[in-house]
Amino acid sequence: QALHSEPTLFHSPAPSSPSRTPKFPHNPRLRRILLGALFGSLTGFVASIIILLLVRLLLLYACRAPILKGPVVFCPSISPKTLQSLLSTDAQSMQLIGSSLNGKYYRVVLDDDELTMAVKRLEPSPSSGSPPVNSNSQKRRVQHELEMLARVKHRNVMSLRAYIRDQDRFWLVYDYIPGGSLEDAMARVRSQQLTLGWDARLRIAVGIAKGLRYLHFECSRRILHYGLKPSNVMLDEGFEPRLGDFGLAMLENSRLDTPSTATHYVAPECFQSCRYTDKSDVYSFGVILGVLFTGKDPSYPFFAGETGRGSLGRWLRHLQQAGEAREALDKGILGEEMEEEEMLMAIRIAIVCLSDLPADRPSSDELVAMLTQLHSF
Ligand SMILES: Nc1ncnc2c1ncn2[C@@H]1O[C@H](COP(=O)(O)OP(=O)(O)OP(=O)(O)O)[C@@H](O)[C@H]1O
């Protein structure tokens, strides 16, 4: 009897239902101990997560890139002191060589005529769509993008040599290319001041495609040009092209949906869905091929009319379908029969680049192969 009246820790399961789950202990002291242990370990777990997060935040804060003051130079031939003097250079000693909404290009001579550079002054005006870079996080972001642009190194792209931040305005420094741009060269070809044969034009086309392939596939992060057109292709000695003005859209997030280039070079999907991809750059490249092989400017009123079919691309496609592609070729490049075959193939490549659907256009990687197969370089 006494044994039966002893307090038990747990209710023993009823013999009729051996599978029932055991109940929580009746003993209030033991219950408190168990609850305390549970609560204690939960609190410890939450506290250690909070501490870990705080330590991580602290580490991130401590390892943040410092905001650099003064000139940032990526090229040993430019001294920071020389570059600093750029800011005090009077406007007269800077020759304006290009101008657009997002900024102005100047030819600047420093170091007692020893150093000639092309300097782009980015405009922070609201009309350019670019916000003033005044918060520390914006400054760090732009700094990071510029460092990435300085790491871009390829024969067919312009490397950023240095930059200076002057309050909320950036000055970007590049090599000065005396040959000027493809736009200038084609203008001289049209006015017969310059002869640019088939070989030279094909070499320019291949060089641009190689530059694009590098930006699209060979950089640590894919870079889209956003503004590919002849005025952004510099030609150095031997007419080797170098792509300029790329990556600037990344400095201004607001420009990412709207390519800055002239409308004749903009892919149709950019007007329809604002979706810019590497294939949109390929479309712009297709227009450049059209310019190189026909010698015509896509902004000619001719293309707006009935015979021009609305655009350089549509005109080329129409002639191709009618079996009259030869008509499109610039008379200045016509010559040997074998070369003319190459030219007609090149026109076909331009037409595929100008396809309305991005998926129908080749990648810049494929383009290099297609163009180099036309001719052995
Ligand atoms: N590194 C350089 N060396 C020599 N000339 C240059 C250099 N970079 C640019 N230029 C000149 O500047 C011109 C381009 O200027 P800018 O980019 O301001 O005008 P844009 O191409 O019409 O405009 P955007 O590209 O902003 O739409 C080129 O045509 C070329 O004459």
The ligand as an SDF file (V2000), in Angstrom:
LIG
                    3D

 31 33  0  0  0  0  0  0  0  0999 V2000
   40.8980   58.8660  -76.8980 N   0  0  0  0  0  0  0  0  0  0  0  0
   40.5710   59.7140  -77.8500 C   0  0  0  0  0  0  0  0  0  0  0  0
   41.5140   60.1950  -78.6790 N   0  0  0  0  0  0  0  0  0  0  0  0
   41.1850   61.0740  -79.6490 C   0  0  0  0  0  0  0  0  0  0  0  0
   39.9410   61.5530  -79.8570 N   0  0  0  0  0  0  0  0  0  0  0  0
   38.9650   61.1150  -79.0550 C   0  0  0  0  0  0  0  0  0  0  0  0
   39.2250   60.1820  -78.0040 C   0  0  0  0  0  0  0  0  0  0  0  0
   38.0650   59.9160  -77.3850 N   0  0  0  0  0  0  0  0  0  0  0  0
   37.1150   60.6340  -77.9970 C   0  0  0  0  0  0  0  0  0  0  0  0
   37.6460   61.3620  -78.9960 N   0  0  0  0  0  0  0  0  0  0  0  0
   36.9200   62.2890  -79.8740 C   0  0  0  0  0  0  0  0  0  0  0  0
   35.6780   62.5840  -79.2650 O   0  0  0  0  0  0  0  0  0  0  0  0
   34.6120   62.2090  -80.1250 C   0  0  0  0  0  0  0  0  0  0  0  0
   33.5050   61.5540  -79.3250 C   0  0  0  0  0  0  0  0  0  0  0  0
   33.0410   62.4310  -78.3720 O   0  0  0  0  0  0  0  0  0  0  0  0
   31.7630   62.0930  -77.5100 P   0  0  0  0  0  0  0  0  0  0  0  0
   31.8710   60.6900  -77.0080 O   0  0  0  0  0  0  0  0  0  0  0  0
   31.6050   63.1620  -76.4980 O   0  0  0  0  0  0  0  0  0  0  0  0
   30.6380   62.2480  -78.5840 O   0  0  0  0  0  0  0  0  0  0  0  0
   29.6640   61.1770  -79.1150 P   0  0  0  0  0  0  0  0  0  0  0  0
   30.3920   59.9060  -79.4190 O   0  0  0  0  0  0  0  0  0  0  0  0
   28.9260   61.7860  -80.2540 O   0  0  0  0  0  0  0  0  0  0  0  0
   28.6760   61.0260  -77.8830 O   0  0  0  0  0  0  0  0  0  0  0  0
   28.2850   59.7830  -76.9820 P   0  0  0  0  0  0  0  0  0  0  0  0
   29.2320   58.6620  -77.2330 O   0  0  0  0  0  0  0  0  0  0  0  0
   28.3830   60.2620  -75.5750 O   0  0  0  0  0  0  0  0  0  0  0  0
   26.8960   59.4950  -77.3950 O   0  0  0  0  0  0  0  0  0  0  0  0
   35.1870   61.2240  -81.1060 C   0  0  0  0  0  0  0  0  0  0  0  0
   34.5290   61.2890  -82.3430 O   0  0  0  0  0  0  0  0  0  0  0  0
   36.6320   61.6620  -81.2210 C   0  0  0  0  0  0  0  0  0  0  0  0
   36.7510   62.6360  -82.2170 O   0  0  0  0  0  0  0  0  0  0  0  0
  1  2  1  0
  2  3  1  0
  2  7  2  0
  3  4  2  0
  4  5  1  0
  5  6  2  0
  6  7  1  0
  6 10  1  0
  7  8  1  0
  8  9  2  0
  9 10  1  0
 10 11  1  0
 11 12  1  0
 11 30  1  0
 12 13  1  0
 13 14  1  0
 13 28  1  0
 14 15  1  0
 15 16  1  0
 16 17  2  0
 16 18  1  0
 16 19  1  0
 19 20  1  0
 20 21  2  0
 20 22  1  0
 20 23  1  0
 23 24  1  0
 24 25  2  0
 24 26  1  0
 24 27  1  0
 28 29  1  0
 28 30  1  0
 30 31  1  0
M  END
$$$$
